[in-house]
């Protein structure tokens, strides 16, 4: 599941032309950490997902629907 969430967030970030650096600064984590989370190697925390939903303009319900198995 976290792989799908990471991919979804990656797609939204690219769609909005937001750089990894901007996300890392907003989440207070490294660029490498963001990259690993987008690739599904690490998990986004709920707090990070909430911040990103605001930053990238998606709802948690939308993300849940789009990342269903």
N, CA, C and O atoms as a printed pandas DataFrame, in Angstrom:
     atom_number atom_name residue_name chain_id  residue_number  x_coord  y_coord  z_coord
0              1         N          UNK        A               1    0.819   -1.199    0.000
1              2        CA          UNK        A               1    0.000    0.000    0.000
2              3         C          UNK        A               1    0.861    1.261    0.000
3              4         O          UNK        A               1    0.565    2.206   -0.730
4              5         N          UNK        A               2    1.945    1.290    0.825
5              6        CA          UNK        A               2    2.746    2.505    0.875
6              7         C          UNK        A               2    3.449    2.789   -0.453
7              8         O          UNK        A               2    3.789    3.937   -0.739
8              9         N          UNK        A               3    3.671    1.753   -1.265
9             10        CA          UNK        A               3    4.241    1.968   -2.599
10            11         C          UNK        A               3    3.264    2.750   -3.465
11            12         O          UNK        A               3    3.666    3.653   -4.198
12            13         N          UNK        A               4    1.989    2.408   -3.383
13            14        CA          UNK        A               4    0.968    3.122   -4.175
14            15         C          UNK        A               4    0.804    4.564   -3.694
15            16         O          UNK        A               4    0.626    5.477   -4.500
16            17         N          UNK        A               5    0.865    4.760   -2.390
17            18        CA          UNK        A               5    0.748    6.116   -1.850
18            19         C          UNK        A               5    1.936    6.960   -2.297
19            20         O          UNK        A               5    1.765    8.108   -2.704
20            21         N          UNK        A               6    3.136    6.397   -2.222
21            22        CA          UNK        A               6    4.325    7.110   -2.679
22            23         C          UNK        A               6    4.245    7.470   -4.151
23            24         O          UNK        A               6    4.598    8.582   -4.542
24            25         N          UNK        A               7    3.784    6.538   -4.964
25            26        CA          UNK        A               7    3.641    6.791   -6.397
26            27         C          UNK        A               7    2.599    7.885   -6.647
27            28         O          UNK        A               7    2.799    8.760   -7.490
28            29         N          UNK        A               8    1.499    7.829   -5.916
29            30        CA          UNK        A               8    0.440    8.832   -6.056
30            31         C          UNK        A               8    0.987   10.225   -5.709
31            32         O          UNK        A               8    0.759   11.188   -6.441
32            33         N          UNK        A               9    1.701   10.320   -4.599
33            34        CA          UNK        A               9    2.271   11.604   -4.180
34            35         C          UNK        A               9    3.298   12.082   -5.200
35            36         O          UNK        A               9    3.345   13.271   -5.517
36            37         N          UNK        A              10    4.111   11.181   -5.714
37            38        CA          UNK        A              10    5.088   11.537   -6.750
38            39         C          UNK        A              10    4.385   12.116   -7.982
39            40         O          UNK        A              10    4.796   13.147   -8.514
40            41         N          UNK        A              11    3.330   11.446   -8.422
41            42        CA          UNK        A              11    2.593   11.920   -9.605
42            43         C          UNK        A              11    1.986   13.298   -9.366
43            44         O          UNK        A              11    2.030   14.155  -10.249
44            45         N          UNK        A              12    1.426   13.518   -8.192
45            46        CA          UNK        A              12    0.843   14.827   -7.862
46            47         C          UNK        A              12    1.930   15.903   -7.802
47            48         O          UNK        A              12    1.717   17.030   -8.249
48            49         N          UNK        A              13    3.085   15.556   -7.252
49            50        CA          UNK        A              13    4.195   16.508   -7.153
50            51         C          UNK        A              13    4.667   16.921   -8.541
51            52         O          UNK        A              13    4.893   18.105   -8.790
52            53         N          UNK        A              14    4.817   15.966   -9.439
53            54        CA          UNK        A              14    5.251   16.249  -10.815
54            55         C          UNK        A              14    4.180   17.067  -11.539
55            56         O          UNK        A              14    4.495   18.019  -12.253
56            57         N          UNK        A              15    2.940   16.699  -11.355
57            58        CA          UNK        A              15    1.819   17.398  -11.984
58            59         C          UNK        A              15    1.792   18.880  -11.583
59            60         O          UNK        A              15    1.453   19.743  -12.393
60            61         N          UNK        A              16    2.150   19.161  -10.332
61            62        CA          UNK        A              16    2.135   20.539   -9.813
62            63         C          UNK        A              16    3.483   21.245   -9.987
63            64         O          UNK        A              16    3.639   22.392   -9.568
64            65         N          UNK        A              17    4.462   20.560  -10.608
65            66        CA          UNK        A              17    5.798   21.121  -10.835
66            67         C          UNK        A              17    6.484   21.528   -9.529
67            68         O          UNK        A              17    7.115   22.582   -9.443
68            69         N          UNK        A              18    6.344   20.668   -8.515
69            70        CA          UNK        A              18    6.962   20.906   -7.214
70            71         C          UNK        A              18    8.230   20.061   -7.138
71            72         O          UNK        A              18    8.209   18.876   -7.471
72            73         N          UNK        A              19    9.314   20.659   -6.709
73            74        CA          UNK        A              19   10.605   19.964   -6.621
74            75         C          UNK        A              19   10.711   19.164   -5.323
75            76         O          UNK        A              19   10.081   19.486   -4.316
76            77         N          UNK        A              20   11.534   18.104   -5.382
77            78        CA          UNK        A              20   11.799   17.297   -4.193
78            79         C          UNK        A              20   12.299   18.177   -3.055
79            80         O          UNK        A              20   11.917   17.980   -1.902
80            81         N          UNK        A              21   13.144   19.137   -3.373
81            82        CA          UNK        A              21   13.706   20.030   -2.361
82            83         C          UNK        A              21   12.602   20.799   -1.640
83            84         O          UNK        A              21   12.662   20.978   -0.424
84            85         N          UNK        A              22   11.595   21.255   -2.387
85            86        CA          UNK        A              22   10.487   21.990   -1.778
86            87         C          UNK        A              22    9.703   21.101   -0.805
87            88         O          UNK        A              22    9.306   21.541    0.274
88            89         N          UNK        A              23    9.490   19.859   -1.204
89            90        CA          UNK        A              23    8.786   18.909   -0.333
90            91         C          UNK        A              23    9.625   18.621    0.903
91            92         O          UNK        A              23    9.100   18.603    2.017
92            93         N          UNK        A              24   10.907   18.398    0.721
93            94        CA          UNK        A              24   11.773   18.078    1.861
94            95         C          UNK        A              24   11.816   19.231    2.860
95            96         O          UNK        A              24   11.813   19.010    4.071
96            97         N          UNK        A              25   11.856   20.449    2.352
97            98        CA          UNK        A              25   11.863   21.610    3.248
98            99         C          UNK        A              25   10.550   21.729    4.009
99           100         O          UNK        A              25   10.546   22.044    5.199
100          101         N          UNK        A              26    9.453   21.482    3.337
101          102        CA          UNK        A              26    8.127   21.577    3.983
102          103         C          UNK        A              26    7.940   20.502    5.044
103          104         O          UNK        A              26    7.324   20.745    6.081
104          105         N          UNK        A              27    8.483   19.290    4.776
105          106        CA          UNK        A              27    8.332   18.175    5.716
106          107         C          UNK        A              27    9.463   18.113    6.747
107          108         O          UNK        A              27    9.400   17.334    7.698
108          109         N          UNK        A              28   10.496   18.938    6.552
109          110        CA          UNK        A              28   11.668   18.951    7.444
110          111         C          UNK        A              28   12.387   17.598    7.449
111          112         O          UNK        A              28   12.795   17.093    8.494
112          113         N          UNK        A              29   12.528   17.031    6.249
113          114        CA          UNK        A              29   13.281   15.790    6.072
114          115         C          UNK        A              29   14.201   15.979    4.870
115          116         O          UNK        A              29   14.081   16.968    4.146
116          117         N          UNK        A              30   15.114   15.040    4.655
117          118        CA          UNK        A              30   16.064   15.170    3.551
118          119         C          UNK        A              30   15.402   14.850    2.210
119          120         O          UNK        A              30   14.368   14.185    2.149
120          121         N          UNK        A              31   16.023   15.339    1.150
121          122        CA          UNK        A              31   15.567   15.025   -0.207
122          123         C          UNK        A              31   15.627   13.513   -0.429
123          124         O          UNK        A              31   14.727   12.934   -1.038
124          125         N          UNK        A              32   16.677   12.885    0.063
125          126        CA          UNK        A              32   16.819   11.426   -0.071
126          127         C          UNK        A              32   15.660   10.703    0.601
127          128         O          UNK        A              32   15.133    9.729    0.064
128          129         N          UNK        A              33   15.269   11.177    1.763
129          130        CA          UNK        A              33   14.159   10.561    2.483
130          131         C          UNK        A              33   12.856   10.691    1.691
131          132         O          UNK        A              33   12.093    9.731    1.594
132          133         N          UNK        A              34   12.602   11.865    1.130
133          134        CA          UNK        A              34   11.396   12.054    0.305
134          135         C          UNK        A              34   11.433   11.098   -0.883
135          136         O          UNK        A              34   10.438   10.443   -1.191
136          137         N          UNK        A              35   12.576   11.022   -1.544
137          138        CA          UNK        A              35   12.723   10.140   -2.708
138          139         C          UNK        A              35   12.433    8.687   -2.320
139          140         O          UNK        A              35   11.727    7.978   -3.037
140          141         N          UNK        A              36   12.976    8.254   -1.192
141          142        CA          UNK        A              36   12.752    6.877   -0.738
142          143         C          UNK        A              36   11.277    6.630   -0.438
143          144         O          UNK        A              36   10.760    5.547   -0.711
144          145         N          UNK        A              37   10.609    7.616    0.113
145          146        CA          UNK        A              37    9.187    7.469    0.427
146          147         C          UNK        A              37    8.356    7.422   -0.849
147          148         O          UNK        A              37    7.410    6.641   -0.943
148          149         N          UNK        A              38    8.700    8.245   -1.826
149          150        CA          UNK        A              38    7.976    8.200   -3.096
150          151         C          UNK        A              38    8.177    6.870   -3.819
151          152         O          UNK        A              38    7.283    6.409   -4.528
152          153         N          UNK        A              39    9.323    6.263   -3.647
153          154        CA          UNK        A              39    9.611    4.974   -4.283
154          155         C          UNK        A              39    9.055    3.786   -3.496
155          156         O          UNK        A              39    9.121    2.648   -3.960
156          157         N          UNK        A              40    8.508    4.049   -2.309
157          158        CA          UNK        A              40    7.943    2.971   -1.504
158          159         C          UNK        A              40    8.949    2.255   -0.631
159          160         O          UNK        A              40    8.632    1.220   -0.045
160          161         N          UNK        A              41   10.162    2.787   -0.533
161          162        CA          UNK        A              41   11.188    2.164    0.304
162          163         C          UNK        A              41   11.011    2.527    1.776
163          164         O          UNK        A              41   11.491    1.824    2.665
164          165         N          UNK        A              42   10.321    3.624    2.014
165          166        CA          UNK        A              42    9.962    4.077    3.358
166          167         C          UNK        A              42    8.517    4.535    3.312
167          168         O          UNK        A              42    7.961    4.755    2.236
168          169         N          UNK        A              43    7.915    4.678    4.472
169          170        CA          UNK        A              43    6.510    5.086    4.534
170          171         C          UNK        A              43    6.377    6.563    4.916
171          172         O          UNK        A              43    7.119    7.066    5.760
172          173         N          UNK        A              44    5.425    7.245    4.287
173          174        CA          UNK        A              44    5.049    8.582    4.712
174          175         C          UNK        A              44    4.245    8.449    6.004
175          176         O          UNK        A              44    3.446    7.524    6.149
176          177         N          UNK        A              45    4.457    9.366    6.932
177          178        CA          UNK        A              45    3.626    9.391    8.133
178          179         C          UNK        A              45    2.290   10.045    7.777
179          180         O          UNK        A              45    2.176   10.718    6.752
180          181         N          UNK        A              46    1.304    9.846    8.610
181          182        CA          UNK        A              46    0.005   10.475    8.385
182          183         C          UNK        A              46    0.148   11.994    8.370
183          184         O          UNK        A              46   -0.454   12.670    7.535
184          185         N          UNK        A              47    0.934   12.522    9.278
185          186        CA          UNK        A              47    1.155   13.968    9.335
186          187         C          UNK        A              47    1.776   14.474    8.024
187          188         O          UNK        A              47    1.386   15.529    7.524
188          189         N          UNK        A              48    2.730   13.735    7.475
189          190        CA          UNK        A              48    3.350   14.123    6.203
190          191         C          UNK        A              48    2.335   14.101    5.066
191          192         O          UNK        A              48    2.327   14.995    4.221
192          193         N          UNK        A              49    1.489   13.093    5.045
193          194        CA          UNK        A              49    0.468   12.987    3.994
194          195         C          UNK        A              49   -0.510   14.155    4.081
195          196         O          UNK        A              49   -0.913   14.706    3.057
196          197         N          UNK        A              50   -0.890   14.531    5.294
197          198        CA          UNK        A              50   -1.803   15.664    5.472
198          199         C          UNK        A              50   -1.152   16.949    4.961
199          200         O          UNK        A              50   -1.800   17.733    4.267
200          201         N          UNK        A              51    0.109   17.172    5.293
201          202        CA          UNK        A              51    0.839   18.354    4.819
202          203         C          UNK        A              51    0.912   18.345    3.297
203          204         O          UNK        A              51    0.689   19.372    2.656
204          205         N          UNK        A              52    1.224   17.187    2.718
205          206        CA          UNK        A              52    1.346   17.083    1.260
206          207         C          UNK        A              52    0.004   17.245    0.559
207          208         O          UNK        A              52   -0.051   17.785   -0.546
208          209         N          UNK        A              53   -1.068   16.792    1.177
209          210        CA          UNK        A              53   -2.381   16.962    0.553
210          211         C          UNK        A              53   -2.696   18.445    0.404
211          212         O          UNK        A              53   -3.270   18.869   -0.600
212          213         N          UNK        A              54   -2.320   19.226    1.403
213          214        CA          UNK        A              54   -2.515   20.673    1.327
214          215         C          UNK        A              54   -1.558   21.297    0.303
215          216         O          UNK        A              54   -1.964   22.131   -0.507
216          217         N          UNK        A              55   -0.323   20.897    0.346
217          218        CA          UNK        A              55    0.710   21.451   -0.543
218          219         C          UNK        A              55    0.446   21.124   -2.012
219          220         O          UNK        A              55    0.653   21.965   -2.886
220          221         N          UNK        A              56   -0.013   19.898   -2.279
221          222        CA          UNK        A              56   -0.167   19.428   -3.653
222          223         C          UNK        A              56   -1.623   19.450   -4.143
223          224         O          UNK        A              56   -1.900   19.126   -5.298
224          225         N          UNK        A              57   -2.531   19.826   -3.271
225          226        CA          UNK        A              57   -3.919   20.028   -3.682
226          227         C          UNK        A              57   -4.729   18.769   -3.943
227          228         O          UNK        A              57   -5.437   18.688   -4.947
228          229         N          UNK        A              58   -4.636   17.789   -3.056
229          230        CA          UNK        A              58   -5.496   16.608   -3.174
230          231         C          UNK        A              58   -6.124   16.319   -1.818
231          232         O          UNK        A              58   -5.593   16.707   -0.777
232          233         N          UNK        A              59   -7.254   15.638   -1.845
233          234        CA          UNK        A              59   -7.906   15.270   -0.586
234          235         C          UNK        A              59   -7.474   13.863   -0.176
235          236         O          UNK        A              59   -7.061   13.055   -1.009
236          237         N          UNK        A              60   -7.576   13.592    1.104
237          238        CA          UNK        A              60   -7.229   12.252    1.587
238          239         C          UNK        A              60   -8.200   11.219    1.027
239          240         O          UNK        A              60   -7.808   10.085    0.749
240          241         N          UNK        A              61   -9.456   11.601    0.861
241          242        CA          UNK        A              61  -10.432   10.685    0.259
242          243         C          UNK        A              61  -10.054   10.356   -1.178
243          244         O          UNK        A              61  -10.141    9.203   -1.600
244          245         N          UNK        A              62   -9.636   11.371   -1.927
245          246        CA          UNK        A              62   -9.199   11.158   -3.316
246          247         C          UNK        A              62   -8.007   10.214   -3.356
247          248         O          UNK        A              62   -7.968    9.290   -4.170
248          249         N          UNK        A              63   -7.036   10.443   -2.479
249          250        CA          UNK        A              63   -5.848    9.587   -2.441
250          251         C          UNK        A              63   -6.229    8.156   -2.083
251          252         O          UNK        A              63   -5.730    7.203   -2.682
252          253         N          UNK        A              64   -7.107    8.012   -1.113
253          254        CA          UNK        A              64   -7.551    6.670   -0.695
254          255         C          UNK        A              64   -8.202    5.934   -1.859
255          256         O          UNK        A              64   -7.930    4.755   -2.089
256          257         N          UNK        A              65   -9.063    6.637   -2.591
257          258        CA          UNK        A              65   -9.746    6.028   -3.741
258          259         C          UNK        A              65   -8.771    5.642   -4.838
259          260         O          UNK        A              65   -8.892    4.572   -5.435
260          261         N          UNK        A              66   -7.813    6.501   -5.103
261          262        CA          UNK        A              66   -6.856    6.271   -6.205
262          263         C          UNK        A              66   -5.806    5.215   -5.863
263          264         O          UNK        A              66   -5.175    4.666   -6.766
264          265         N          UNK        A              67   -5.607    4.920   -4.579
265          266        CA          UNK        A              67   -4.565    3.956   -4.199
266          267         C          UNK        A              67   -5.134    2.639   -3.699
267          268         O          UNK        A              67   -4.417    1.830   -3.109
268          269         N          UNK        A              68   -6.433    2.424   -3.936
269          270        CA          UNK        A              68   -7.048    1.144   -3.547
270          271         C          UNK        A              68   -6.382   -0.010   -4.277
271          272         O          UNK        A              68   -5.852    0.139   -5.378
272          273         N          UNK        A              69   -6.428   -1.167   -3.625
273          274        CA          UNK        A              69   -5.893   -2.381   -4.265
274          275         C          UNK        A              69   -6.866   -2.901   -5.291
275          276         O          UNK        A              69   -6.599   -3.914   -5.937
